[in-house]
Amino acid sequence: MRRAALTAIEESRYVSMASPRLTTLLLGLFAVLALVIAATGVSGVIAYAVSQRTQEIGIRMALGARRAQVLAMVLKQGLGLVALGIAVGIAAAFGAGRFLSRFLFETSPSDPLTFAAVLLVLVLAALVASFLPARRAASISPTRALRSE
């Protein structure tokens, strides 16, 4: 008898948590999708900037710039854009934190560990998104870059 009551309580708890569990799953999926879209956007912007600066990169390499320097230059440009976006996002997150606090479970709206984890994920995504255009820029042949246009 007691075992049946315990099973009923566990089942009731499972059913009552179904809606919050689904909401959390959907929010997580949307967050991953937003991260992929943001990384794709960063990669596209950096690739466009590299294509616009092909001659400049070719001249730099013809004058002796090493591949690592060109790679660092393009990565720095990508991370600069992301740093600006992160600064605006953190300000917006603090502003929206009061309104979103009712959806948070055992987490304050300004939890430093959460902000640090999100910051780390965004910076890693930006590095990955910027790396492919940066690698392409670093492999530009100076003669081909100077002949283009």
DSSP file (Angstrom, degrees, kcal/mol; ACC not computed):
  #  RESIDUE AA STRUCTURE BP1 BP2  ACC     N-H-->O    O-->H-N    N-H-->O    O-->H-N    TCO  KAPPA ALPHA  PHI   PSI    X-CA   Y-CA   Z-CA
    1    1 A M     >        0   0    0      0, 0.0     4,-1.7     0, 0.0     5,-0.2   0.000 360.0 360.0 360.0 -46.0    0.0    0.0    0.0
    2    2 A R  H  >  +     0   0    0      1,-0.2     4,-2.2     2,-0.2     5,-0.2   0.882 360.0  54.5 -66.1 -37.0    2.7    2.4    1.0
    3    3 A R  H  > S+     0   0    0      1,-0.2     4,-2.2     2,-0.2    -1,-0.2   0.884 106.5  51.7 -63.2 -39.7    4.7    1.6   -2.2
    4    4 A A  H  > S+     0   0    0      2,-0.2     4,-2.2     1,-0.2    -1,-0.2   0.883 109.4  49.9 -65.5 -39.0    1.7    2.4   -4.4
    5    5 A A  H  X S+     0   0    0     -4,-1.7     4,-2.2     2,-0.2    -2,-0.2   0.904 110.6  50.0 -66.7 -40.5    1.3    5.8   -2.7
    6    6 A L  H  X S+     0   0    0     -4,-2.2     4,-2.3     1,-0.2    -2,-0.2   0.908 110.9  49.2 -64.3 -41.6    5.0    6.6   -3.2
    7    7 A T  H  X S+     0   0    0     -4,-2.2     4,-2.5     1,-0.2    -2,-0.2   0.892 110.1  51.6 -63.4 -41.0    4.7    5.6   -6.9
    8    8 A A  H  X S+     0   0    0     -4,-2.2     4,-2.4     2,-0.2    -2,-0.2   0.886 109.9  49.2 -65.1 -38.8    1.7    7.9   -7.2
    9    9 A I  H  X S+     0   0    0     -4,-2.2     4,-2.5     2,-0.2    -2,-0.2   0.925 112.3  47.6 -66.7 -44.1    3.5   10.8   -5.7
   10   10 A E  H  X S+     0   0    0     -4,-2.3     4,-2.3     2,-0.2    -2,-0.2   0.902 113.3  48.4 -63.0 -41.1    6.5   10.3   -7.9
   11   11 A E  H  X S+     0   0    0     -4,-2.5     4,-2.4     2,-0.2    -1,-0.2   0.902 111.2  50.4 -66.0 -40.8    4.3   10.1  -11.0
   12   12 A S  H  X S+     0   0    0     -4,-2.4     4,-2.4     1,-0.2    -2,-0.2   0.906 111.0  48.8 -63.3 -41.8    2.3   13.2   -9.9
   13   13 A R  H  X S+     0   0    0     -4,-2.5     4,-1.4     2,-0.2    -2,-0.2   0.907 110.5  51.0 -64.5 -41.4    5.6   15.1   -9.5
   14   14 A Y  H  < S+     0   0    0     -4,-2.3     4,-0.4     1,-0.2    -2,-0.2   0.915 112.2  46.5 -61.5 -44.6    6.8   13.9  -12.9
   15   15 A V  H >< S+     0   0    0     -4,-2.4     3,-1.0     1,-0.2     4,-0.5   0.887 110.5  52.7 -66.3 -39.6    3.6   15.1  -14.6
   16   16 A S  H 3< S+     0   0    0     -4,-2.4     3,-0.2     1,-0.2    -1,-0.2   0.770 109.9  49.1 -69.5 -23.9    3.6   18.4  -12.8
   17   17 A M  T 3X S+     0   0    0     -4,-1.4     4,-2.2    -3,-0.2    -1,-0.2   0.466  86.3  90.9 -91.5  -2.4    7.2   19.1  -14.0
   18   18 A A  H <> S+     0   0    0     -3,-1.0     4,-2.3    -4,-0.4     5,-0.2   0.914  86.0  48.1 -62.6 -44.4    6.4   18.2  -17.6
   19   19 A S  H  > S+     0   0    0     -4,-0.5     4,-2.5    -3,-0.2    -1,-0.2   0.945 114.0  44.3 -65.8 -48.8    5.5   21.8  -18.6
   20   20 A P  H  > S+     0   0    0      0, 0.0     4,-2.4     0, 0.0    -1,-0.2   0.877 113.3  53.3 -62.0 -34.1    8.6   23.4  -17.1
   21   21 A R  H  X S+     0   0    0     -4,-2.2     4,-2.3     2,-0.2    -2,-0.2   0.921 110.4  46.1 -65.4 -43.3   10.8   20.7  -18.5
   22   22 A L  H  X S+     0   0    0     -4,-2.3     4,-2.7     2,-0.2     5,-0.2   0.908 112.0  51.3 -65.2 -42.5    9.4   21.3  -22.0
   23   23 A T  H  X S+     0   0    0     -4,-2.5     4,-2.6     1,-0.2    -2,-0.2   0.918 111.3  47.9 -60.6 -44.2    9.8   25.1  -21.6
   24   24 A T  H  X S+     0   0    0     -4,-2.4     4,-2.4     2,-0.2    -2,-0.2   0.907 111.4  50.4 -63.8 -42.4   13.4   24.6  -20.5
   25   25 A L  H  X S+     0   0    0     -4,-2.3     4,-2.4     2,-0.2    -2,-0.2   0.929 112.4  46.5 -61.8 -45.7   14.1   22.2  -23.4
   26   26 A L  H  X S+     0   0    0     -4,-2.7     4,-2.6     2,-0.2    -2,-0.2   0.907 111.9  50.2 -65.2 -41.8   12.6   24.7  -26.0
   27   27 A L  H  X S+     0   0    0     -4,-2.6     4,-2.1    -5,-0.2    -1,-0.2   0.899 111.0  50.3 -63.0 -39.1   14.5   27.6  -24.5
   28   28 A G  H  X S+     0   0    0     -4,-2.4     4,-2.2     2,-0.2    -2,-0.2   0.917 111.0  48.1 -63.8 -43.6   17.8   25.6  -24.7
   29   29 A L  H  X S+     0   0    0     -4,-2.4     4,-2.4     1,-0.2    -2,-0.2   0.907 112.2  48.9 -64.4 -41.5   17.1   24.7  -28.3
   30   30 A F  H  X S+     0   0    0     -4,-2.6     4,-2.5     2,-0.2    -1,-0.2   0.870 109.7  52.8 -65.8 -35.5   16.4   28.3  -29.2
   31   31 A A  H  X S+     0   0    0     -4,-2.1     4,-2.2     2,-0.2    -2,-0.2   0.914 110.3  47.0 -65.3 -42.9   19.5   29.4  -27.4
   32   32 A V  H  X S+     0   0    0     -4,-2.2     4,-2.3     2,-0.2    -2,-0.2   0.911 112.6  50.0 -64.8 -41.9   21.6   27.0  -29.4
   33   33 A L  H  X S+     0   0    0     -4,-2.4     4,-2.4     1,-0.2    -2,-0.2   0.909 110.4  49.9 -62.9 -41.9   20.0   28.0  -32.6
   34   34 A A  H  X S+     0   0    0     -4,-2.5     4,-2.6     1,-0.2    -1,-0.2   0.887 109.9  51.4 -63.3 -39.1   20.6   31.7  -31.8
   35   35 A L  H  X S+     0   0    0     -4,-2.2     4,-2.6     2,-0.2    -2,-0.2   0.908 110.4  48.2 -64.7 -41.6   24.2   30.9  -31.1
   36   36 A V  H  X S+     0   0    0     -4,-2.3     4,-2.3     2,-0.2    -2,-0.2   0.911 113.0  48.0 -64.8 -42.4   24.6   29.2  -34.5
   37   37 A I  H  X S+     0   0    0     -4,-2.4     4,-2.3     2,-0.2    -2,-0.2   0.916 112.8  48.5 -64.9 -42.3   23.0   32.1  -36.3
   38   38 A A  H  X S+     0   0    0     -4,-2.6     4,-2.6     2,-0.2    -2,-0.2   0.918 111.7  49.0 -63.9 -43.3   25.2   34.6  -34.5
   39   39 A A  H  X S+     0   0    0     -4,-2.6     4,-2.4     1,-0.2    -1,-0.2   0.892 110.9  50.5 -64.3 -38.9   28.3   32.6  -35.3
   40   40 A T  H  X S+     0   0    0     -4,-2.3     4,-2.4     2,-0.2    -1,-0.2   0.899 110.6  49.9 -64.5 -40.2   27.3   32.3  -38.9
   41   41 A G  H  X S+     0   0    0     -4,-2.3     4,-2.6     2,-0.2    -2,-0.2   0.919 110.9  48.3 -63.9 -44.3   26.7   36.1  -39.0
   42   42 A V  H  X S+     0   0    0     -4,-2.6     4,-2.6     1,-0.2     5,-0.2   0.925 112.1  49.7 -61.7 -44.2   30.1   36.8  -37.5
   43   43 A S  H  X S+     0   0    0     -4,-2.4     4,-2.5     1,-0.2    -1,-0.2   0.904 111.7  48.8 -61.8 -41.7   31.8   34.5  -39.9
   44   44 A G  H  X S+     0   0    0     -4,-2.4     4,-2.3     2,-0.2    -2,-0.2   0.907 111.8  48.0 -65.2 -42.3   30.0   36.1  -42.8
   45   45 A V  H  X S+     0   0    0     -4,-2.6     4,-2.4     2,-0.2    -2,-0.2   0.920 114.3  46.3 -65.4 -43.0   30.9   39.7  -41.7
   46   46 A I  H  X S+     0   0    0     -4,-2.6     4,-2.6     2,-0.2    -2,-0.2   0.906 111.7  51.5 -66.9 -40.6   34.6   38.7  -41.2
   47   47 A A  H  X S+     0   0    0     -4,-2.5     4,-2.2    -5,-0.2    -1,-0.2   0.904 111.4  47.9 -62.6 -40.3   34.7   36.9  -44.6
   48   48 A Y  H  X S+     0   0    0     -4,-2.3     4,-2.0     2,-0.2    -2,-0.2   0.923 111.3  50.0 -64.8 -43.9   33.2   40.0  -46.3
   49   49 A A  H  X S+     0   0    0     -4,-2.4     4,-1.3     1,-0.2    -2,-0.2   0.893 110.9  50.1 -62.3 -39.4   35.8   42.2  -44.5
   50   50 A V  H  < S+     0   0    0     -4,-2.6    -1,-0.2     1,-0.2    -2,-0.2   0.909 109.1  51.1 -65.5 -41.3   38.6   39.9  -45.6
   51   51 A S  H >< S+     0   0    0     -4,-2.2     3,-0.8     1,-0.2    -1,-0.2   0.855 110.6  49.4 -65.9 -32.3   37.4   39.9  -49.2
   52   52 A Q  H 3< S+     0   0    0     -4,-2.0     3,-0.3     1,-0.2    -1,-0.2   0.770 114.8  44.9 -74.0 -25.1   37.3   43.8  -49.1
   53   53 A R  T 3X S+     0   0    0     -4,-1.3     4,-2.8    -3,-0.2     5,-0.2   0.114  75.7 116.0-105.5  20.6   40.8   43.9  -47.7
   54   54 A T  H <> S+     0   0    0     -3,-0.8     4,-2.5     1,-0.2    -1,-0.2   0.913  79.2  46.1 -58.6 -45.1   42.4   41.3  -50.0
   55   55 A Q  H  > S+     0   0    0     -3,-0.3     4,-2.6    -4,-0.2    -1,-0.2   0.919 112.5  50.5 -65.5 -41.6   44.8   43.8  -51.6
   56   56 A E  H  > S+     0   0    0      2,-0.2     4,-2.6     1,-0.2    -2,-0.2   0.925 112.0  47.3 -60.9 -43.8   45.8   45.3  -48.2
   57   57 A I  H  X S+     0   0    0     -4,-2.8     4,-2.5     1,-0.2    -1,-0.2   0.903 111.4  51.8 -64.7 -40.1   46.5   41.8  -46.9
   58   58 A G  H  X S+     0   0    0     -4,-2.5     4,-2.4    -5,-0.2    -2,-0.2   0.904 110.4  48.1 -61.7 -41.8   48.5   41.0  -50.0
   59   59 A I  H  X S+     0   0    0     -4,-2.6     4,-2.0     2,-0.2    -2,-0.2   0.921 110.7  51.4 -65.1 -43.6   50.6   44.1  -49.6
   60   60 A R  H  <>S+     0   0    0     -4,-2.6     5,-2.8     1,-0.2    -2,-0.2   0.920 112.9  45.3 -58.2 -44.0   51.2   43.3  -45.9
   61   61 A M  H ><5S+     0   0    0     -4,-2.5     3,-1.0     3,-0.2    -1,-0.2   0.869 110.7  53.2 -70.3 -34.9   52.4   39.8  -46.9
   62   62 A A  H 3<5S+     0   0    0     -4,-2.4    -1,-0.2     1,-0.2    -2,-0.2   0.826 107.5  53.1 -67.2 -30.0   54.5   41.2  -49.7
   63   63 A L  T 3<5S-     0   0    0     -4,-2.0    -1,-0.2    -5,-0.2    -2,-0.2   0.442 134.8 -85.4 -85.8   0.8   56.2   43.5  -47.3
   64   64 A G  T < 5S+     0   0    0     -3,-1.0    -3,-0.2     1,-0.3     2,-0.2   0.520  71.8 153.2 115.1   5.8   57.0   40.7  -44.9
   65   65 A A      < -     0   0    0     -5,-2.8    -1,-0.3    -6,-0.2     2,-0.1  -0.469  39.9-130.7 -67.1 137.0   54.0   40.1  -42.7
   66   66 A R     >  -     0   0    0     -2,-0.2     4,-2.0     1,-0.1     3,-0.4  -0.457  18.9-110.5 -85.3 161.3   53.9   36.5  -41.5
   67   67 A R  H  > S+     0   0    0      1,-0.2     4,-2.8     2,-0.2     5,-0.2   0.885 118.9  56.0 -56.9 -40.2   50.8   34.3  -41.7
   68   68 A A  H  > S+     0   0    0      1,-0.2     4,-2.4     2,-0.2    -1,-0.2   0.862 106.2  50.9 -63.7 -35.2   50.5   34.3  -37.9
   69   69 A Q  H  > S+     0   0    0     -3,-0.4     4,-2.2     2,-0.2    -1,-0.2   0.905 112.1  45.7 -68.8 -41.1   50.4   38.2  -38.0
   70   70 A V  H  X S+     0   0    0     -4,-2.0     4,-2.2     2,-0.2     5,-0.2   0.915 113.1  50.7 -67.2 -42.4   47.6   38.2  -40.6
   71   71 A L  H  X S+     0   0    0     -4,-2.8     4,-2.4     1,-0.2    -2,-0.2   0.931 111.8  47.4 -59.6 -46.1   45.7   35.5  -38.8
   72   72 A A  H  X S+     0   0    0     -4,-2.4     4,-2.5     1,-0.2    -1,-0.2   0.875 109.5  54.4 -63.9 -37.9   46.0   37.5  -35.6
   73   73 A M  H  X S+     0   0    0     -4,-2.2     4,-1.7     2,-0.2    -1,-0.2   0.928 112.3  42.1 -62.6 -45.8   44.9   40.7  -37.3
   74   74 A V  H  X S+     0   0    0     -4,-2.2     4,-2.2     2,-0.2    -2,-0.2   0.896 114.6  50.5 -70.8 -40.1   41.7   39.1  -38.7
   75   75 A L  H  X S+     0   0    0     -4,-2.4     4,-2.7    -5,-0.2     5,-0.2   0.897 109.2  52.6 -63.5 -38.7   40.9   37.3  -35.4
   76   76 A K  H  X S+     0   0    0     -4,-2.5     4,-1.9     1,-0.2    -1,-0.2   0.891 107.9  51.3 -63.8 -38.9   41.3   40.6  -33.5
   77   77 A Q  H  X S+     0   0    0     -4,-1.7     4,-1.7     2,-0.2    -1,-0.2   0.927 112.0  46.6 -63.6 -44.2   38.9   42.3  -35.9
   78   78 A G  H  X S+     0   0    0     -4,-2.2     4,-1.9     1,-0.2    -2,-0.2   0.912 113.0  48.1 -64.8 -43.0   36.3   39.5  -35.3
   79   79 A L  H  X S+     0   0    0     -4,-2.7     4,-2.5     1,-0.2    -1,-0.2   0.803 106.2  58.9 -70.1 -28.0   36.7   39.5  -31.6
   80   80 A G  H  X S+     0   0    0     -4,-1.9     4,-1.8    -5,-0.2    -1,-0.2   0.917 106.9  46.9 -64.2 -42.9   36.5   43.3  -31.5
   81   81 A L  H  X S+     0   0    0     -4,-1.7     4,-2.0     1,-0.2    -2,-0.2   0.912 113.8  48.1 -62.8 -42.4   33.0   43.1  -33.1
   82   82 A V  H  X S+     0   0    0     -4,-1.9     4,-2.8     1,-0.2    -2,-0.2   0.878 107.2  55.8 -68.6 -36.9   32.0   40.4  -30.7
   83   83 A A  H  X S+     0   0    0     -4,-2.5     4,-2.3     2,-0.2    -1,-0.2   0.900 107.9  49.3 -61.9 -39.8   33.3   42.4  -27.7
   84   84 A L  H  X S+     0   0    0     -4,-1.8     4,-2.1     2,-0.2    -1,-0.2   0.932 112.6  47.4 -63.5 -45.1   31.1   45.3  -28.7
   85   85 A G  H  X S+     0   0    0     -4,-2.0     4,-2.5     1,-0.2    -2,-0.2   0.875 111.1  51.2 -63.5 -38.3   28.1   43.0  -29.0
   86   86 A I  H  X S+     0   0    0     -4,-2.8     4,-2.8     2,-0.2     5,-0.2   0.900 108.1  52.3 -66.9 -40.4   28.8   41.3  -25.6
   87   87 A A  H  X S+     0   0    0     -4,-2.3     4,-1.8     2,-0.2    -2,-0.2   0.926 113.2  43.7 -61.7 -44.4   29.0   44.8  -23.9
   88   88 A V  H  X S+     0   0    0     -4,-2.1     4,-2.2     1,-0.2    -1,-0.2   0.901 114.2  51.6 -66.2 -40.1   25.6   45.7  -25.4
   89   89 A G  H  X S+     0   0    0     -4,-2.5     4,-2.5     2,-0.2    -2,-0.2   0.877 107.9  50.6 -65.4 -38.9   24.2   42.3  -24.5
   90   90 A I  H  X S+     0   0    0     -4,-2.8     4,-2.3     2,-0.2     5,-0.2   0.915 110.7  49.4 -66.2 -41.9   25.4   42.4  -20.9
   91   91 A A  H  X S+     0   0    0     -4,-1.8     4,-1.8    -5,-0.2    -2,-0.2   0.918 113.6  46.4 -62.2 -42.3   23.8   45.9  -20.4
   92   92 A A  H  X S+     0   0    0     -4,-2.2     4,-2.6     2,-0.2    -2,-0.2   0.874 110.1  54.2 -67.1 -36.7   20.6   44.6  -21.9
   93   93 A A  H  X S+     0   0    0     -4,-2.5     4,-1.2     2,-0.2    -2,-0.2   0.902 108.6  47.8 -65.6 -40.9   20.7   41.4  -19.8
   94   94 A F  H  X S+     0   0    0     -4,-2.3     4,-0.5     1,-0.2    -1,-0.2   0.891 114.0  48.6 -65.4 -37.5   21.0   43.5  -16.6
   95   95 A G  H  < S+     0   0    0     -4,-1.8     3,-0.4     1,-0.2     4,-0.3   0.888 117.1  40.0 -68.1 -39.4   18.1   45.6  -17.7
   96   96 A A  H  X S+     0   0    0     -4,-2.6     4,-1.8     1,-0.2     3,-0.4   0.579  92.8  89.8 -85.8 -10.0   15.9   42.7  -18.6
   97   97 A G  H  X S+     0   0    0     -4,-1.2     4,-0.9     1,-0.2    -1,-0.2   0.850  82.8  54.7 -57.3 -38.4   17.0   40.7  -15.6
   98   98 A R  H  < S+     0   0    0     -4,-0.5     3,-0.4    -3,-0.4     4,-0.3   0.896 110.9  45.2 -63.3 -39.4   14.2   42.1  -13.4
   99   99 A F  H  4 S+     0   0    0     -3,-0.4     3,-0.4    -4,-0.3    -1,-0.2   0.811 116.9  44.8 -74.7 -29.5   11.5   41.1  -15.8
  100  100 A L  H >< S+     0   0    0     -4,-1.8     3,-1.8     1,-0.2     4,-0.5   0.490  84.4  95.5 -92.5  -3.8   13.0   37.6  -16.4
  101  101 A S  G >< S+     0   0    0     -4,-0.9     3,-0.9    -3,-0.4    -1,-0.2   0.774  75.7  63.0 -62.4 -26.2   13.6   36.8  -12.7
  102  102 A R  G 3  S+     0   0    0     -3,-0.4    -1,-0.3    -4,-0.3    -2,-0.1   0.720 101.6  52.2 -72.1 -17.8   10.4   34.9  -12.4
  103  103 A F  G <  S+     0   0    0     -3,-1.8     2,-0.4    -4,-0.1    -1,-0.2   0.550  91.5  93.9 -90.9  -8.6   11.5   32.4  -14.9
  104  104 A L    <   -     0   0    0     -3,-0.9     2,-0.6    -4,-0.5     3,-0.0  -0.682  63.3-150.8 -91.0 136.9   14.8   31.6  -13.2
  105  105 A F  S    S-     0   0    0     -2,-0.4     3,-0.1     1,-0.2    -3,-0.1  -0.931  75.7 -23.4-110.8 116.3   15.0   28.8  -10.7
  106  106 A E  S    S+     0   0    0     -2,-0.6     2,-0.4     1,-0.2    -1,-0.2   0.783 114.8 104.2  54.7  32.9   17.5   29.1   -7.9
  107  107 A T        -     0   0    0     -6,-0.2    -1,-0.2    -3,-0.0    -3,-0.1  -0.995  67.4-131.8-141.0 133.7   19.6   31.7   -9.9
  108  108 A S    >   -     0   0    0     -2,-0.4     3,-1.3     1,-0.1    -3,-0.1  -0.510  27.1-115.9 -80.2 155.7   19.7   35.4   -9.5
  109  109 A P  T 3  S+     0   0    0      0, 0.0    -1,-0.1     0, 0.0   -12,-0.1   0.704 116.1  43.3 -65.4 -17.6   19.3   37.5  -12.7
  110  110 A S  T 3  S+     0   0    0    -13,-0.1   -16,-0.0     4,-0.0    -2,-0.0  -0.193  77.0 159.3-120.0  42.1   22.8   38.8  -12.3
  111  111 A D    <>  -     0   0    0     -3,-1.3     4,-2.2     1,-0.2     5,-0.2  -0.514  32.0-152.1 -67.8 118.6   24.6   35.6  -11.4
  112  112 A P  H  > S+     0   0    0      0, 0.0     4,-2.4     0, 0.0     5,-0.2   0.847  92.9  54.6 -65.5 -33.6   28.3   36.1  -12.1
  113  113 A L  H  > S+     0   0    0      2,-0.2     4,-2.3     1,-0.2     5,-0.2   0.909 109.5  47.5 -65.9 -40.7   29.0   32.4  -12.8
  114  114 A T  H  > S+     0   0    0      2,-0.2     4,-2.5     1,-0.2     5,-0.2   0.925 112.5  48.9 -65.0 -44.8   26.2   32.3  -15.4
  115  115 A F  H  X S+     0   0    0     -4,-2.2     4,-2.4     1,-0.2    -2,-0.2   0.901 111.8  49.7 -61.9 -40.4   27.5   35.5  -17.1
  116  116 A A  H  X S+     0   0    0     -4,-2.4     4,-2.4     2,-0.2    -1,-0.2   0.904 111.0  49.0 -65.3 -41.4   31.0   34.1  -17.1
  117  117 A A  H  X S+     0   0    0     -4,-2.3     4,-2.3     2,-0.2    -2,-0.2   0.920 113.2  46.4 -64.8 -43.4   29.9   30.9  -18.7
  118  118 A V  H  X S+     0   0    0     -4,-2.5     4,-2.6     2,-0.2    -2,-0.2   0.906 111.8  52.0 -65.1 -41.2   27.8   32.7  -21.4
  119  119 A L  H  X S+     0   0    0     -4,-2.4     4,-2.5    -5,-0.2    -2,-0.2   0.917 110.0  48.9 -60.1 -44.6   30.8   35.0  -22.0
  120  120 A L  H  X S+     0   0    0     -4,-2.4     4,-2.4     2,-0.2    -2,-0.2   0.919 111.7  48.6 -62.1 -44.9   33.1   32.1  -22.5
  121  121 A V  H  X S+     0   0    0     -4,-2.3     4,-2.4     1,-0.2    -2,-0.2   0.913 112.9  48.1 -63.0 -42.9   30.7   30.3  -24.9
  122  122 A L  H  X S+     0   0    0     -4,-2.6     4,-2.3     2,-0.2    -2,-0.2   0.901 111.9  48.4 -66.7 -40.7   30.3   33.5  -27.0
  123  123 A V  H  X S+     0   0    0     -4,-2.5     4,-2.4     2,-0.2    -2,-0.2   0.912 112.6  48.7 -66.8 -41.1   34.0   34.2  -27.2
  124  124 A L  H  X S+     0   0    0     -4,-2.4     4,-2.4     2,-0.2    -2,-0.2   0.914 111.5  49.6 -63.8 -41.6   34.7   30.5  -28.2
  125  125 A A  H  X S+     0   0    0     -4,-2.4     4,-2.5     1,-0.2    -2,-0.2   0.897 111.3  49.9 -63.5 -39.4   31.9   30.7  -30.8
  126  126 A A  H  X S+     0   0    0     -4,-2.3     4,-2.2     2,-0.2    -2,-0.2   0.893 109.5  51.1 -66.4 -39.5   33.4   34.0  -32.1
  127  127 A L  H  X S+     0   0    0     -4,-2.4     4,-1.5     2,-0.2    -2,-0.2   0.934 113.0  44.9 -62.5 -45.1   36.9   32.5  -32.3
  128  128 A V  H  X S+     0   0    0     -4,-2.4     4,-0.9     1,-0.2    -2,-0.2   0.915 114.4  49.0 -64.5 -42.4   35.6   29.5  -34.3
  129  129 A A  H  < S+     0   0    0     -4,-2.5    -1,-0.2     1,-0.2    -2,-0.2   0.831 116.2  42.8 -67.7 -31.9   33.5   31.7  -36.6
  130  130 A S  H  X S+     0   0    0     -4,-2.2     4,-2.0    -5,-0.2    -1,-0.2   0.679  99.3  74.1 -85.9 -18.5   36.4   34.1  -37.2
  131  131 A F  H  X S+     0   0    0     -4,-1.5     4,-3.0    -5,-0.2     5,-0.2   0.907  91.3  52.6 -67.6 -42.6   39.1   31.4  -37.7
  132  132 A L  H  X S+     0   0    0     -4,-0.9     4,-2.1     1,-0.2    -1,-0.2   0.947 113.9  41.3 -63.4 -49.1   38.0   30.1  -41.1
  133  133 A P  H  > S+     0   0    0      0, 0.0     4,-2.3     0, 0.0    -1,-0.2   0.884 115.8  52.4 -63.3 -34.4   38.0   33.6  -42.8
  134  134 A A  H  X S+     0   0    0     -4,-2.0     4,-2.3     2,-0.2    -2,-0.2   0.909 109.3  48.3 -66.4 -41.1   41.3   34.4  -40.9
  135  135 A R  H  X S+     0   0    0     -4,-3.0     4,-1.0     2,-0.2    -1,-0.2   0.893 111.2  50.9 -65.4 -38.7   42.9   31.2  -42.2
  136  136 A R  H  < S+     0   0    0     -4,-2.1     3,-0.4    -5,-0.2    -2,-0.2   0.902 110.9  49.0 -63.5 -40.8   41.8   32.0  -45.7
  137  137 A A  H >< S+     0   0    0     -4,-2.3     3,-1.3     1,-0.2    -2,-0.2   0.884 108.4  53.5 -65.9 -38.0   43.2   35.5  -45.4
  138  138 A A  H 3< S+     0   0    0     -4,-2.3    -1,-0.2     1,-0.3    -2,-0.2   0.714 106.2  53.5 -71.2 -19.2   46.5   34.2  -44.1
  139  139 A S  T 3< S+     0   0    0     -4,-1.0    -1,-0.3    -3,-0.4     2,-0.2   0.337  78.5 125.6 -97.9   8.3   46.8   31.9  -47.1
  140  140 A I    <   -     0   0    0     -3,-1.3    -3,-0.0    -4,-0.1     3,-0.0  -0.477  62.3-128.4 -67.9 131.5   46.4   34.6  -49.7
  141  141 A S     >  -     0   0    0     -2,-0.2     4,-2.5     1,-0.1     5,-0.2  -0.691  11.5-138.4 -78.8 128.5   49.3   34.7  -52.1
  142  142 A P  H  > S+     0   0    0      0, 0.0     4,-2.1     0, 0.0     5,-0.2   0.878 101.5  50.5 -57.3 -39.1   50.7   38.3  -52.3
  143  143 A T  H  > S+     0   0    0      1,-0.2     4,-1.5     2,-0.2     5,-0.1   0.920 112.5  45.2 -67.9 -42.1   51.0   38.2  -56.1
  144  144 A R  H  > S+     0   0    0      1,-0.2     4,-1.4     2,-0.2    -1,-0.2   0.882 112.9  51.6 -67.9 -37.2   47.5   37.0  -56.7
  145  145 A A  H  < S+     0   0    0     -4,-2.5    -2,-0.2     1,-0.2    -1,-0.2   0.885 111.0  47.3 -66.9 -37.9   46.1   39.5  -54.2
  146  146 A L  H  < S+     0   0    0     -4,-2.1    -1,-0.2    -5,-0.2    -2,-0.2   0.788 111.4  51.4 -75.4 -26.3   47.9   42.4  -55.9
  147  147 A R  H  < S+     0   0    0     -4,-1.5    -1,-0.2    -5,-0.2    -2,-0.2   0.744  90.5  96.1 -79.7 -23.9   46.7   41.3  -59.4
  148  148 A S     <        0   0    0     -4,-1.4    -3,-0.0     1,-0.2   -93,-0.0  -0.379 360.0 360.0 -69.8 147.9   43.1   41.1  -58.3
  149  149 A E              0   0    0     -2,-0.1    -1,-0.2   -94,-0.0    -2,-0.1   0.334 360.0 360.0 105.5 360.0   40.9   44.1  -59.1
